[in-house]
Amino acid sequence: MTLKTLRGHKGATYRMGRRRPVARAPRLSLKNYLRATLPPAPQTCDYSKAAAPVLANIYGNDKLGDCVIAGGYHIVGVETGNAGDLFTATSQQIIADYSAIGGYNPADPSTDQGCDETTALDYWTQTGFADGTKILGYLAVDPTNQAEVMSAMYLFENLFFGLELPDAYVNPMPEAAGFTWGVEGSPDPNNGHCIIGTGYSPQGVLVDTWGMIGTFTWAAIAVYCTAKANGALYVILTPDQLTKGETTAPNGVDWTSLIADFQSIGGSAPAPTPAPTPAPGPSPTASVTLAQAQAWAVSGLSKGHATLPQQQAVNLVKQGLVSNWPKS
């Protein structure tokens, strides 16, 4: 891959910089943790407004092939902005990460060779971003499944795309926000780029790139973000996002298995909050059959995760029995 410098409106320059990952990192797929009980995502969502100043910041991607680094920090901006404490990285912080992840040396322009998203995501899992955020890990999202992409965006407020753009996307370059990228020819291996999702509409995902927000259509995502097209699509998870997602979609995501799997590959995800111990109820005196008691115990367990610590399972069974047992 050769890094390209693109020329846009009034002589402005833009850079590519996403390289194909040399080795595939261990992937956990979001689809393996979504239950049938997951509430459907709304038809539209948009997390960009609270992060507008950061999303408009090109983070050096006009002069350097640091699109992967810029994309990561745009996600940090979306997360912190929507939490009410917007973080804007400095040029020094962006370059420090580009150097650590991509081997860039500001004193040697020949080292501006871009980087790949999985190396960056592994670095941010182990080391963290400049604001102190250390991600729990990342999940692969199926780009051909619109419902899954919507759920990922809605629950966790981000999508992280690595792809090879078709030439039609950059010749000519988008002039301003509001552009639309559809299915427009074959991906070009010299157009490796990283962009992020900030929301979605019925037309597609709202994406941020080079300081502009446009629409990446559902059909185009399904074509250009597959492994066959040398693309990838991830959602990044942080402790705060995990908590928010668990609150937004109770019983819709298998949090216990997800956390256990993150931990098995070196993550430090927190254990889920255990179910509260129910307050003691009146002593049951009415006659109840074994079948009834078993059914009530099962109903209590159905309110928990797919896998449960022993004490949490005990608590849920108690809740099911106490809430159903007839009072005399």
C-alpha positions as CSV (number, residue, x, y, z in Angstrom):
1,M,0.0,0.0,0.0
2,T,1.2,3.5,-0.9
3,L,0.0,6.3,1.3
4,K,-1.9,8.9,-0.7
5,T,-2.2,12.6,-0.3
6,L,-5.5,13.9,-1.6
7,R,-6.4,17.4,-2.7
8,G,-9.8,18.8,-1.8
9,H,-11.6,22.1,-1.8
10,K,-9.4,25.2,-2.2
11,G,-6.2,23.2,-2.2
12,A,-6.8,21.5,1.2
13,T,-4.9,18.2,1.6
14,Y,-6.0,15.0,3.2
15,R,-4.2,11.7,3.9
16,M,-4.9,8.0,3.9
17,G,-3.1,5.8,6.3
18,R,-5.0,2.6,7.3
19,R,-2.9,-0.5,6.5
20,R,-4.2,-4.0,6.3
21,P,-3.6,-5.8,9.5
22,V,-0.6,-8.2,9.2
23,A,-2.1,-10.7,11.6
24,R,-5.7,-11.1,12.7
25,A,-6.1,-10.5,16.4
26,P,-8.4,-12.8,18.4
27,R,-11.8,-11.6,17.6
28,L,-14.9,-11.7,19.7
29,S,-18.1,-11.1,17.7
30,L,-20.9,-9.0,19.0
31,K,-23.5,-11.4,17.6
32,N,-22.4,-14.1,20.0
33,Y,-23.6,-12.0,23.0
34,L,-26.9,-10.6,21.7
35,R,-30.0,-12.4,22.9
36,A,-33.3,-12.7,21.2
37,T,-34.7,-10.5,24.0
38,L,-32.6,-7.5,23.0
39,P,-35.0,-4.6,22.5
40,P,-34.8,-3.4,18.8
41,A,-32.6,-0.3,18.3
42,P,-34.5,2.9,17.4
43,Q,-34.8,3.9,13.8
44,T,-32.4,6.8,14.2
45,C,-29.7,7.9,16.7
46,D,-27.0,10.6,16.6
47,Y,-24.2,11.1,19.2
48,S,-22.3,13.7,17.2
49,K,-23.7,17.0,18.6
50,A,-22.0,16.8,22.0
51,A,-18.7,16.0,20.3
52,A,-18.9,18.5,17.3
53,P,-15.7,20.4,18.1
54,V,-13.6,17.2,18.3
55,L,-15.2,15.6,15.3
56,A,-14.3,18.7,13.3
57,N,-10.7,18.4,14.4
58,I,-8.8,16.5,11.7
59,Y,-6.2,15.5,14.3
60,G,-3.2,15.8,11.8
61,N,-4.8,13.6,9.1
62,D,-4.3,16.4,6.6
63,K,-0.5,16.0,6.8
64,L,0.0,12.5,8.3
65,G,-1.4,9.0,7.6
66,D,-2.7,8.8,11.1
67,C,-6.4,8.2,10.3
68,V,-6.5,5.2,12.7
69,I,-5.2,7.3,15.5
70,A,-7.5,10.2,14.6
71,G,-10.5,7.8,14.5
72,G,-9.7,6.4,18.0
73,Y,-9.6,9.9,19.5
74,H,-12.8,10.9,17.7
75,I,-14.5,8.1,19.5
76,V,-13.0,9.3,22.8
77,G,-14.5,12.7,21.9
78,V,-18.0,11.2,21.3
79,E,-17.9,9.2,24.5
80,T,-16.6,12.0,26.7
81,G,-18.8,14.7,25.1
82,N,-21.9,12.7,25.6
83,A,-20.8,12.2,29.2
84,G,-20.6,15.9,29.7
85,D,-16.8,16.2,29.8
86,L,-15.5,16.6,26.2
87,F,-11.8,15.6,25.8
88,T,-9.7,17.1,23.0
89,A,-6.3,15.5,22.4
90,T,-3.3,17.7,21.7
91,S,-1.1,17.4,18.7
92,Q,1.6,16.0,20.9
93,Q,-0.7,13.3,22.2
94,I,-1.8,12.3,18.7
95,I,1.8,12.1,17.5
96,A,2.8,10.1,20.6
97,D,0.2,7.5,19.9
98,Y,1.0,7.4,16.2
99,S,4.7,6.9,17.1
100,A,3.9,4.1,19.6
101,I,1.5,2.3,17.3
102,G,2.7,3.1,13.8
103,G,6.4,3.7,14.4
104,Y,6.3,7.3,13.2
105,N,9.3,9.5,14.0
106,P,8.6,13.2,13.5
107,A,12.3,13.7,12.6
108,D,12.1,11.2,9.7
109,P,9.2,11.8,7.3
110,S,9.8,8.4,5.7
111,T,8.4,6.7,8.8
112,D,4.9,8.2,8.1
113,Q,3.6,4.8,6.9
114,G,0.2,4.6,8.6
115,C,-0.9,1.8,10.9
116,D,-3.6,-0.9,11.2
117,E,-6.7,-0.8,13.5
118,T,-6.2,-4.0,15.4
119,T,-2.7,-3.0,16.5
120,A,-4.1,0.3,17.7
121,L,-7.0,-1.3,19.5
122,D,-4.7,-3.7,21.2
123,Y,-2.5,-0.8,22.3
124,W,-5.5,1.1,23.7
125,T,-6.6,-2.0,25.5
126,Q,-3.3,-2.4,27.2
127,T,-2.1,1.2,27.5
128,G,-5.1,3.4,27.1
129,F,-5.8,6.8,25.5
130,A,-4.2,10.0,26.6
131,D,-7.2,11.0,28.7
132,G,-6.7,7.9,30.8
133,T,-9.5,5.8,29.1
134,K,-8.4,2.2,28.8
135,I,-10.8,0.2,26.7
136,L,-12.0,-3.2,27.8
137,G,-11.6,-4.6,24.4
138,Y,-13.4,-4.6,21.0
139,L,-16.0,-6.7,19.3
140,A,-16.3,-7.5,15.6
141,V,-19.6,-6.4,14.1
142,D,-21.2,-8.1,11.1
143,P,-21.3,-5.4,8.4
144,T,-23.9,-7.3,6.4
145,N,-26.4,-7.3,9.3
146,Q,-28.0,-3.9,9.6
147,A,-29.8,-4.7,12.9
148,E,-26.6,-5.7,14.5
149,V,-24.8,-2.6,13.3
150,M,-27.6,-0.4,14.6
151,S,-27.6,-2.2,18.0
152,A,-23.8,-1.8,18.3
153,M,-24.0,1.9,17.5
154,Y,-27.0,2.6,19.8
155,L,-25.7,0.6,22.8
156,F,-22.1,1.7,22.8
157,E,-22.1,5.1,20.9
158,N,-19.4,4.2,18.4
159,L,-18.4,2.1,15.4
160,F,-14.8,1.8,14.2
161,F,-14.4,1.1,10.4
162,G,-11.3,0.0,8.6
163,L,-11.7,-0.2,4.8
164,E,-10.3,0.4,1.4
165,L,-12.3,3.2,-0.3
166,P,-13.3,3.0,-3.9
167,D,-11.7,5.8,-6.0
168,A,-15.1,7.4,-6.5
169,Y,-15.2,8.4,-2.8
170,V,-12.1,10.6,-3.1
171,N,-12.1,11.6,-6.7
172,P,-13.4,14.2,-6.2
173,M,-13.0,14.6,-2.5
174,P,-16.1,15.4,-0.4
175,E,-16.3,19.2,-0.2
176,A,-18.2,19.5,3.1
177,A,-20.4,17.6,5.6
178,G,-23.5,15.9,4.1
179,F,-21.8,13.7,1.6
180,T,-23.1,10.2,0.9
181,W,-21.0,7.2,0.1
182,G,-22.8,4.3,-1.6
183,V,-21.7,1.3,-3.6
184,E,-19.5,2.9,-6.2
185,G,-17.0,0.4,-7.7
186,S,-14.3,-1.8,-6.3
187,P,-12.2,-1.0,-3.2
188,D,-8.7,0.3,-4.0
189,P,-5.9,-1.1,-1.8
190,N,-4.1,2.2,-2.0
191,N,-7.1,3.9,-0.4
192,G,-6.8,2.4,3.1
193,H,-8.7,4.5,5.5
194,C,-10.2,4.5,9.0
195,I,-13.5,6.3,9.8
196,I,-15.9,6.2,12.8
197,G,-19.6,6.0,13.2
198,T,-21.4,8.6,15.3
199,G,-25.1,7.6,14.7
200,Y,-27.3,6.3,12.0
201,S,-30.4,7.0,9.9
202,P,-32.7,4.9,7.7
203,Q,-30.1,5.6,4.9
204,G,-27.0,4.4,6.7
205,V,-24.4,5.1,9.3
206,L,-23.4,8.7,10.1
207,V,-19.6,8.7,9.7
208,D,-16.9,11.2,10.6
209,T,-13.8,11.5,8.4
210,W,-11.4,14.4,7.7
211,G,-13.5,16.7,9.9
212,M,-16.7,16.1,8.0
213,I,-19.8,14.0,8.8
214,G,-21.6,12.2,6.0
215,T,-23.7,9.0,5.4
216,F,-22.2,5.6,4.6
217,T,-25.1,3.7,3.2
218,W,-26.1,0.3,4.5
219,A,-25.5,-1.3,1.1
220,A,-22.0,0.1,0.9
221,I,-21.1,-1.0,4.5
222,A,-22.1,-4.5,3.5
223,V,-19.8,-4.4,0.5
224,Y,-16.7,-2.6,1.7
225,C,-16.4,-3.6,5.3
226,T,-16.3,-7.3,4.9
227,A,-13.1,-9.5,5.3
228,K,-13.5,-10.4,1.6
229,A,-13.0,-6.7,0.7
230,N,-10.2,-6.4,3.3
231,G,-12.4,-4.3,5.5
232,A,-13.4,-4.6,9.1
233,L,-16.0,-3.2,11.5
234,Y,-15.6,-3.1,15.3
235,V,-17.3,-1.6,18.3
236,I,-15.1,-0.4,21.2
237,L,-16.1,-1.1,24.8
238,T,-15.1,0.9,27.9
239,P,-16.3,0.4,31.5
240,D,-18.7,3.3,31.2
241,Q,-20.1,2.0,27.9
242,L,-20.6,-1.5,29.4
243,T,-22.6,0.0,32.3
244,K,-24.6,2.2,29.9
245,G,-25.4,-0.7,27.6
246,E,-26.4,-3.0,30.5
247,T,-28.8,-0.3,31.6
248,T,-30.1,0.5,28.1
249,A,-30.8,-3.1,27.1
250,P,-31.5,-5.2,30.3
251,N,-31.4,-8.9,29.6
252,G,-30.7,-8.3,26.0
253,V,-26.9,-8.8,26.1
254,D,-25.1,-11.8,27.7
255,W,-22.9,-9.6,29.9
256,T,-21.5,-12.4,32.0
257,S,-20.2,-14.4,29.1
258,L,-18.9,-11.2,27.4
259,I,-17.0,-10.2,30.5
260,A,-15.6,-13.7,31.0
261,D,-14.4,-13.8,27.4
262,F,-12.7,-10.3,27.7
263,Q,-10.9,-11.5,30.8
264,S,-9.8,-14.7,29.1
265,I,-7.9,-12.8,26.5
266,G,-6.2,-10.5,28.9
267,G,-8.8,-7.8,29.6
268,S,-9.8,-6.5,33.0
269,A,-13.6,-6.1,32.6
270,P,-15.5,-5.6,35.9
271,A,-17.8,-8.3,37.1
272,P,-21.5,-7.5,36.6
273,T,-23.4,-6.0,39.4
274,P,-25.0,-8.9,41.4
275,A,-28.7,-9.0,41.8
276,P,-29.8,-7.6,45.2
277,T,-30.8,-10.0,47.9
278,P,-34.6,-9.9,48.2
279,A,-36.1,-8.7,51.5
280,P,-37.5,-11.5,53.6
281,G,-41.2,-12.0,52.9
282,P,-43.9,-13.5,55.1
283,S,-43.5,-17.2,55.9
284,P,-45.2,-19.3,53.2
285,T,-47.8,-21.5,54.7
286,A,-50.1,-22.3,51.7
287,S,-49.8,-25.6,50.0
288,V,-47.7,-25.5,46.8
289,T,-46.8,-28.3,44.4
290,L,-43.2,-29.1,43.4
291,A,-44.1,-28.3,39.8
292,Q,-45.3,-24.8,40.8
293,A,-42.2,-24.1,42.9
294,Q,-39.9,-25.2,40.0
295,A,-41.8,-23.0,37.6
296,W,-41.4,-20.0,39.9
297,A,-37.7,-20.7,40.4
298,V,-37.2,-20.8,36.6
299,S,-39.1,-17.5,36.2
300,G,-36.7,-15.9,38.6
301,L,-33.7,-17.3,36.8
302,S,-35.0,-16.0,33.5
303,K,-34.4,-12.4,34.7
304,G,-30.7,-12.9,34.9
305,H,-27.7,-13.5,32.6
306,A,-27.1,-16.6,30.6
307,T,-24.4,-17.6,33.1
308,L,-24.6,-16.6,36.7
309,P,-22.4,-16.7,39.8
310,Q,-23.9,-19.1,42.4
311,Q,-25.0,-16.4,44.8
312,Q,-26.7,-14.4,42.1
313,A,-28.6,-17.5,40.9
314,V,-29.7,-18.2,44.5
315,N,-31.0,-14.6,44.9
316,L,-33.0,-14.8,41.6
317,V,-34.6,-18.1,42.6
318,K,-35.6,-16.6,45.9
319,Q,-37.1,-13.6,44.2
320,G,-39.1,-15.9,41.9
321,L,-40.4,-18.0,44.8
322,V,-41.2,-15.1,47.2
323,S,-43.0,-13.1,44.5
324,N,-45.2,-16.0,43.4
325,W,-45.8,-18.0,46.6
326,P,-49.4,-17.5,47.8
327,K,-49.8,-15.7,51.1
328,S,-52.2,-17.1,53.7
